Amino acid sequence: MKSIYSIREFIYKQIIPILIIGYLMFVFILVFFWNHISQETIKIVALQGVTARSRLLEEFRTIYTSEVVNKVIPYGIEVTHDYKLKEKAIPLPATFTIELGKRVATQYKNAEVKLYSDYPFPWRKKEGGPQDKFESEALRYLRKYPGKTFFRFENYKGQYSLRFAKADKMRESCVACHNTHPQSPKKDWKVNDVRGVLEILFPIEPVLQKTRSLLYKTLFLFVAIGLVGLIIIILLINRFRDERDILEKIVKQRTQDLEKTNQGLKETQSQLLQMGKLTAMGELAAGMAHELTQPLAGISGFTSAMISDIDSVAANESNKLLKDFKTDLEIILKETKRMTILIDDIREFAQISTTTKEKIDINQSILAALNLFTEQLKMHNIILVTKLSSDLPLMLGNLNQLQQVFINLFTNARDAMSEVSEKRILTVSSNKSKDQKFIEVIVEDSGVGIKNTDMEKIFEPFFTTKRAQKGTGLGMSIIMKIIKGHNGEIALSSKPDQGTKIVLSFPIK
């Protein structure tokens, strides 16, 4: 036990250095994996794009051969490599592919489309064969595996590029021409023989740089959020330490004083300690709300600015990755706004203030809470029965606060039914009261129920019937405060081993 206590004391005293070291390690690992994932993602996207372009070029060449070349030959039009020097001539399919590659290179800087072979025609002897190690390896590999592709990411002419090669197979319509042409270097071609290789060279360095820039901005946002969180935690720890020291001194002093008095003052001591807890929680909640509001506002503003930047970039070029980043940033913005609402709720509980209310559908708040709780019910084998009236009028209320009420009620019902071995049923219903003056929401469970001696204390702060470390005793007191803030009433009925029924009533205005 001594060793465990020593370890706990060491962690308590050194918690701030431990958090800082952990944060730095997290940032280092995040940067490493972020860079790796971004590069691999760009490679995958580039490979998919080049594969699609190769199929397009292949199909285009096939259509050119069958729909153009074969149809113009009977009309005396010559199909030749030097078509530019002749009046009635069009390019060979291979020549046409090469010319198309040159056009592509002018549209996309440093991109190339190549066609090369072990058996080039005499007029392409110089540039028609393999020019480097990659081209030689591609020819050997694709002759052995003509149905596959050969690609590599490497530096080419000073830029990191994707080199993608695909077998150029002999088509049926081309066999006769190649075998009978007087200058053909090979005259025993067969259908599907590997005539050569079609290579597409696509530089990904510019895309990589632009994408990394956007990725690092997003990474900076995550690091900034983590740093803000770390600073807040350190501030809270320091504050907790100070308060702990003060409280320890106060408790010790009061204990010494109380030990000198009679036994009857123990109840008074308990009440004072309870009031101290409420006061400390109120101060802590208010302080947290104040310290979290400003950084969250900064995060929200920075995220909105990044979304605008992405929109301006996306307007000039289509990039799926940018759209994905925009979606991620919109999620961050949405969650930041949700955190702001939750902080306002904490501030609301800590001190009395006005609450923004609007006309809402009470069923919408119930369903939103159930959506968050569905998986919890499944995990505990709880059957959910909903009976929500569809003709309820709108009521004046705060949707988020009411959702908090229902989540607390569902949590209590789940915990109560977790101690029951069978017949776990949660029933949630809504309807108008008999006199048509109130909207009633009824939450009923088949749990262990509540003892009669505990019924009168159930709405007191810090009172709980749950086991230690499973409940704070604040849930029902928060529910009561929110219901009263909506001019509503709450009625509770329960018996041991017969479940609990809670009826919330809201006035119709």
C-alpha positions in Angstrom: 0.0 0.0 0.0 2.9 2.4 0.8 4.3 1.9 -2.7 0.9 2.6 -4.4 0.5 5.7 -2.2 4.1 6.9 -3.2 3.3 6.4 -6.9 0.1 8.4 -6.6 1.8 11.2 -4.8 4.6 11.3 -7.4 2.0 11.5 -10.2 0.1 14.2 -8.4 3.2 16.3 -7.9 4.7 15.8 -11.4 1.4 15.8 -13.3 2.2 19.0 -15.2 5.6 17.8 -16.6 4.0 14.5 -17.5 1.2 16.2 -19.4 3.6 18.4 -21.3 5.9 15.5 -22.3 2.8 13.5 -23.3 1.5 16.4 -25.4 4.9 16.8 -27.2 5.0 13.1 -27.9 1.5 13.3 -29.3 2.4 16.2 -31.5 5.5 14.4 -32.8 3.6 11.2 -33.6 0.7 13.2 -35.2 3.0 15.1 -37.5 4.8 11.9 -38.5 1.7 10.0 -39.3 -0.1 13.0 -40.8 2.7 13.5 -43.3 2.8 9.8 -44.1 -0.9 9.5 -44.6 -1.1 12.7 -46.8 1.6 11.4 -49.1 0.1 7.9 -49.4 -3.4 9.4 -50.0 -2.0 11.6 -52.8 -0.3 8.6 -54.4 -3.5 6.6 -54.3 -5.5 9.5 -55.9 -2.8 10.1 -58.5 -2.7 6.4 -59.4 -6.4 6.1 -59.8 -6.5 9.2 -62.0 -3.7 8.0 -64.2 -5.3 4.6 -64.5 -8.5 6.2 -65.7 -6.6 8.3 -68.2 -4.8 5.3 -69.6 -8.1 3.5 -70.1 -9.5 6.6 -71.8 -6.4 6.8 -74.2 -6.7 3.1 -75.0 -10.4 3.3 -75.8 -9.8 6.5 -77.8 -7.2 4.8 -79.9 -9.4 1.8 -80.4 -12.3 4.0 -81.6 -9.9 5.9 -83.9 -8.6 2.7 -85.5 -12.1 1.1 -86.0 -14.2 4.2 -86.7 -11.8 6.5 -88.5 -8.8 4.6 -90.0 -10.7 1.6 -91.3 -13.4 3.8 -92.9 -11.2 6.3 -94.7 -8.7 3.8 -96.4 -11.3 2.8 -99.1 -11.6 6.4 -100.1 -7.9 6.7 -101.0 -6.8 8.5 -97.8 -3.4 7.3 -96.7 -2.7 6.4 -93.0 1.0 7.2 -92.4 3.4 8.6 -89.8 4.4 11.6 -92.0 0.8 12.7 -92.6 1.7 16.4 -92.2 3.8 16.2 -95.4 1.0 14.8 -97.5 -2.3 16.2 -98.7 -4.6 13.3 -98.2 -3.3 11.6 -95.2 -4.1 11.0 -91.5 -1.8 9.8 -88.7 -1.3 6.2 -87.8 -3.0 5.2 -84.5 0.4 5.1 -82.8 1.4 8.4 -84.3 -2.0 9.8 -83.2 -1.4 8.6 -79.6 2.0 10.3 -79.6 0.7 13.6 -80.9 -2.1 13.4 -78.3 0.5 13.0 -75.6 2.3 16.1 -76.8 -1.0 18.1 -76.5 -1.5 16.7 -73.0 2.0 17.9 -72.1 1.1 21.4 -73.1 -2.0 21.4 -71.0 -0.5 19.8 -67.9 3.0 21.1 -67.1 5.7 18.4 -67.4 3.0 15.6 -68.0 3.9 13.2 -70.8 2.4 10.4 -72.7 4.9 8.0 -74.3 4.6 5.0 -76.7 7.7 2.8 -77.0 8.6 -0.7 -78.1 11.4 -3.2 -78.6 10.5 -3.1 -82.3 10.1 0.6 -83.3 9.6 1.5 -87.0 12.7 3.0 -88.7 11.5 6.6 -88.4 11.1 6.2 -84.6 14.3 4.3 -84.1 15.9 7.0 -82.0 13.0 7.8 -79.6 10.7 4.8 -80.1 12.7 2.3 -78.0 13.2 2.3 -74.2 15.2 5.4 -73.1 15.9 4.6 -69.4 15.9 1.9 -66.8 12.2 2.3 -66.0 11.2 1.9 -69.6 13.3 -1.2 -70.0 11.9 -2.8 -66.9 8.4 -1.9 -67.9 8.8 -3.7 -71.3 10.2 -6.8 -69.7 7.5 -7.0 -67.0 4.6 -6.3 -69.3 5.7 -8.9 -71.8 5.7 -11.4 -69.0 2.5 -10.1 -67.4 0.5 -8.3 -70.2 -2.7 -8.1 -68.2 -1.1 -6.1 -65.3 0.2 -2.6 -65.0 3.7 -1.3 -64.0 4.2 1.9 -62.1 6.7 3.6 -59.9 7.0 6.9 -57.9 10.4 8.5 -58.6 12.1 11.7 -59.4 11.9 12.5 -63.1 13.5 15.6 -64.5 13.8 17.1 -61.1 10.2 16.5 -60.0 8.6 13.7 -57.9 6.4 12.0 -60.4 4.2 8.9 -61.1 5.3 6.8 -64.0 2.5 4.5 -65.1 3.0 1.9 -67.8 0.5 -0.4 -69.5 0.9 -3.1 -72.2 0.0 -1.9 -75.7 -1.5 -5.1 -77.2 -1.8 -5.9 -80.9 -5.3 -5.4 -82.0 -7.0 -7.6 -84.6 -7.4 -4.7 -87.0 -3.7 -3.8 -86.8 -2.1 -7.3 -87.2 -2.3 -7.4 -91.0 -1.0 -3.8 -91.4 2.1 -4.5 -89.2 2.9 -7.8 -90.8 2.6 -6.5 -94.4 4.1 -3.0 -94.0 7.4 -3.0 -95.9 9.3 -1.2 -93.1 7.9 -3.2 -90.2 10.7 -4.6 -88.0 8.6 -7.7 -87.2 6.3 -9.5 -89.5 4.9 -12.4 -87.4 2.6 -10.4 -85.1 -0.4 -12.1 -83.6 -3.5 -10.7 -81.9 -2.9 -9.7 -78.2 0.9 -9.8 -78.7 2.6 -7.0 -76.7 3.4 -4.5 -79.4 5.0 -2.0 -76.9 4.2 0.1 -73.8 1.9 3.0 -73.3 3.4 5.2 -70.5 1.8 8.1 -68.7 4.1 10.3 -66.7 2.3 12.6 -64.2 4.2 15.0 -61.8 2.6 15.0 -58.4 5.0 17.4 -56.7 2.8 20.5 -57.2 -0.3 18.7 -56.0 1.7 17.3 -53.1 3.0 20.7 -52.0 -0.5 22.3 -52.2 -2.2 19.5 -50.4 0.5 19.4 -47.7 0.0 23.2 -47.2 -3.7 22.6 -46.5 -3.0 19.5 -44.4 -0.5 21.4 -42.3 -3.1 24.2 -41.7 -5.6 21.6 -40.5 -2.8 19.9 -38.4 -2.0 23.3 -36.9 -5.7 23.7 -35.9 -5.7 20.3 -34.1 -2.4 21.1 -32.4 -3.8 24.5 -31.4 -6.9 22.9 -29.9 -4.7 20.4 -28.0 -2.5 23.2 -26.7 -5.5 25.2 -25.6 -6.9 22.1 -23.9 -3.5 21.5 -22.2 -3.3 25.1 -21.0 -6.8 24.9 -19.5 -6.0 21.6 -17.8 -2.8 23.0 -16.3 -4.7 26.1 -15.1 -7.4 23.9 -13.5 -4.8 21.6 -11.9 -3.0 24.6 -10.4 -6.3 26.0 -9.2 -7.4 22.6 -7.8 -4.1 22.3 -5.9 -4.5 25.8 -4.4 -8.1 25.0 -3.4 -7.1 21.6 -2.2 -4.5 23.1 0.1 -6.9 25.7 1.4 -9.7 23.2 1.9 -7.3 20.8 3.7 -6.3 23.5 6.1 -9.9 24.5 6.7 -11.0 20.9 7.2 -8.2 20.2 9.6 -8.9 23.4 11.6 -12.6 22.7 11.7 -12.0 19.1 12.6 -9.8 20.1 15.5 -12.5 22.6 16.7 -15.3 20.1 16.2 -13.5 17.4 18.2 -13.6 19.7 21.2 -17.4 20.1 21.0 -20.1 17.6 21.8 -21.4 14.9 19.5 -24.5 16.9 18.5 -22.5 19.2 16.3 -21.7 16.5 13.8 -24.8 17.1 11.8 -24.0 20.8 11.5 -20.6 19.9 10.3 -22.0 17.7 7.6 -24.3 20.4 6.4 -21.4 22.9 6.3 -19.3 20.6 4.2 -22.2 20.0 1.8 -22.6 23.8 1.4 -18.8 24.0 0.7 -19.2 21.5 -2.1 -22.0 23.4 -3.7 -20.0 26.7 -3.4 -16.8 25.2 -4.9 -18.7 23.6 -7.7 -20.4 26.9 -8.6 -17.1 28.7 -8.6 -15.4 26.0 -10.7 -18.3 25.9 -13.2 -18.3 29.6 -13.6 -14.5 29.8 -14.0 -14.5 26.9 -16.5 -17.2 28.6 -18.6 -15.4 31.9 -18.7 -12.0 30.3 -19.6 -13.4 28.0 -22.3 -15.6 30.6 -24.1 -12.8 32.8 -25.5 -10.6 30.0 -27.0 -13.7 28.3 -28.4 -14.7 31.5 -30.1 -11.1 31.7 -31.6 -11.3 28.1 -32.8 -14.7 28.7 -34.4 -13.5 31.9 -36.2 -10.3 30.2 -37.5 -12.3 27.2 -38.7 -14.8 29.4 -40.6 -11.9 31.2 -42.2 -10.3 27.9 -43.4 -13.7 26.8 -44.9 -13.8 30.1 -46.8 -10.2 29.6 -48.0 -11.1 26.0 -49.2 -14.2 27.3 -51.0 -12.1 29.9 -52.9 -9.6 27.2 -53.9 -12.3 24.7 -54.8 -13.9 27.2 -57.1 -10.9 27.2 -59.4 -10.2 23.4 -59.5 -12.0 20.2 -58.7 -10.4 18.3 -55.9 -12.1 15.6 -53.8 -9.6 15.9 -51.1 -10.4 19.6 -50.6 -14.1 18.7 -50.3 -13.3 16.1 -47.7 -11.2 18.6 -45.7 -14.1 21.1 -45.9 -16.5 18.4 -44.5 -14.1 17.7 -41.6 -13.8 21.4 -40.8 -17.6 21.8 -40.9 -17.8 19.0 -38.4 -15.2 20.8 -36.2 -17.2 24.0 -36.4 -20.5 22.2 -35.6 -18.9 20.5 -32.5 -17.3 23.8 -31.3 -20.7 25.4 -31.4 -22.2 22.5 -29.5 -19.4 22.8 -26.9 -20.3 26.5 -26.5 -23.9 25.6 -25.8 -22.9 23.0 -23.2 -20.6 25.6 -21.5 -23.6 28.0 -21.4 -25.6 25.2 -19.7 -22.8 24.8 -17.0 -22.9 28.5 -16.5 -26.7 28.4 -16.2 -26.5 25.8 -13.4 -23.7 27.7 -11.6 -25.7 30.9 -11.4 -29.2 32.1 -12.1 -29.5 33.8 -15.5 -32.0 34.2 -18.3 -32.3 31.3 -20.7 -33.1 31.8 -24.4 -36.3 30.0 -25.2 -38.2 29.6 -28.5 -41.1 27.6 -29.8 -40.0 24.0 -30.0 -41.4 20.6 -30.7 -41.0 18.6 -27.4 -40.9 15.3 -29.4 -37.9 16.6 -31.3 -35.9 17.0 -28.0 -37.0 13.5 -26.9 -36.0 11.9 -30.2 -32.6 13.7 -30.1 -31.9 12.3 -26.6 -33.0 8.8 -27.7 -30.7 9.0 -30.7 -27.8 9.6 -28.4 -28.9 6.8 -26.1 -29.9 4.0 -28.5 -26.6 2.2 -28.3 -26.6 2.3 -24.5 -30.0 0.7 -24.4 -28.9 -2.1 -26.7 -25.8 -2.8 -24.7 -27.9 -3.3 -21.5 -30.6 -5.4 -23.3 -33.3 -2.8 -22.6 -36.4 -2.8 -24.8 -37.5 0.7 -25.8 -41.2 1.5 -26.2 -42.1 5.0 -27.6 -45.6 6.5 -27.7 -45.1 10.0 -28.9 -48.3 12.0 -29.8 -48.1 13.5 -33.2 -50.6 16.4 -32.6 -48.8 18.2 -29.7 -48.6 22.0 -30.0 -45.3 23.9 -30.0 -44.2 25.0 -26.6 -41.8 27.7 -25.4 -38.6 26.1 -24.2 -34.8 25.5 -24.7 -34.3 22.4 -26.9 -30.8 21.7 -25.6 -31.7 22.0 -21.9 -34.7 19.7 -22.3 -32.5 17.2 -24.2 -30.2 17.2 -21.1 -33.3 16.5 -18.9 -34.2 13.4 -21.0 -30.6 12.1 -21.1 -30.4 12.3 -17.3 -33.7 10.5 -17.0 -32.7 7.8 -19.5 -29.4 7.4 -17.7 -31.1 6.9 -14.3 -33.5 4.4 -15.9 -30.7 2.4 -17.5 -28.8 2.2 -14.2 -31.9 1.1 -12.3 -32.6 -1.6 -14.8 -29.0 -2.8 -15.0 -29.7 -4.4 -11.6 -32.7 -6.4 -12.9 -32.0 -9.7 -14.6 -35.1 -9.7 -16.8 -38.0 -7.6 -18.2 -35.9 -4.5 -18.9 -38.4 -2.1 -20.5 -38.1 1.7 -21.0 -41.3 3.4 -22.0 -41.3 7.0 -23.2 -44.5 8.7 -24.1 -45.9 12.2 -24.7 -49.5 13.5 -24.8 -51.8 16.3 -23.7 -53.2 16.3 -20.2 -56.8 15.5 -19.6 -57.7 19.1 -19.2 -55.8 20.0 -22.4 -53.7 22.6 -20.5 -50.4 20.8 -20.3 -48.0 18.7 -22.4 -47.0 15.6 -20.5 -43.9 13.6 -21.0 -43.8 10.2 -19.2 -40.7 8.2 -18.6 -41.3 4.8 -17.0 -38.8 2.0 -16.3 -39.0 -1.6 -14.9 -35.9 -1.1 -12.6 -35.3 -1.7 -8.9 -37.4 1.4 -7.9 -36.7 3.8 -5.1 -37.1 3.3 -1.3 -39.8 5.3 0.5 -37.1 6.8 2.8 -35.2 8.1 -0.2 -38.1 9.7 -2.1 -38.1 13.0 -0.2 -34.3 13.4 -0.8 -34.3 12.5 -4.5 -34.1 16.1 -5.7 -31.4 17.2 -3.3 -28.0 18.0 -4.8 -25.3 15.3 -4.2 -27.9 12.8 -3.0 -27.7 9.5 -4.9 -29.0 5.9 -4.5 -26.3 4.6 -6.9 -23.2 2.8 -5.9 -20.0 4.8 -5.1 -18.2 6.3 -8.2 -21.3 5.6 -10.4 -23.3 8.8 -9.7 -22.7 12.4 -8.5 -26.2 13.0 -7.1 -26.6 16.1 -9.3 -28.7 14.7 -12.1 -32.2 15.0 -10.5 -31.4 18.4 -9.0 -30.4 19.7 -12.5 -33.6 18.2 -13.9 -35.7 20.0 -11.3 -34.0 23.3 -12.0 -34.5 23.1 -15.8 -38.2 22.0 -15.4 -38.9 24.9 -13.0 -37.2 27.2 -15.5 -39.8 26.1 -18.1 -42.6 26.8 -15.6 -43.2 23.0 -15.5 -43.8 20.4 -12.8 -42.3 17.0 -12.1 -44.1 14.1 -10.4 -42.3 10.9 -9.3 -43.8 7.6 -8.2 -41.9 4.5 -7.4 -41.9 1.3 -5.3 -39.0 -1.0 -4.5 -38.7 -3.7 -7.2 -41.7 -2.3 -9.2 -39.9 0.4 -11.3 -40.2 4.1 -11.4 -42.5 6.5 -13.3 -41.7 10.2 -13.8 -44.2 12.6 -15.3 -43.1 16.0 -16.6 -45.8 18.6 -17.2 -45.3 21.8 -19.3 -48.0 24.5 -19.7 -49.4 25.1 -23.2 -49.4 28.8 -24.0 
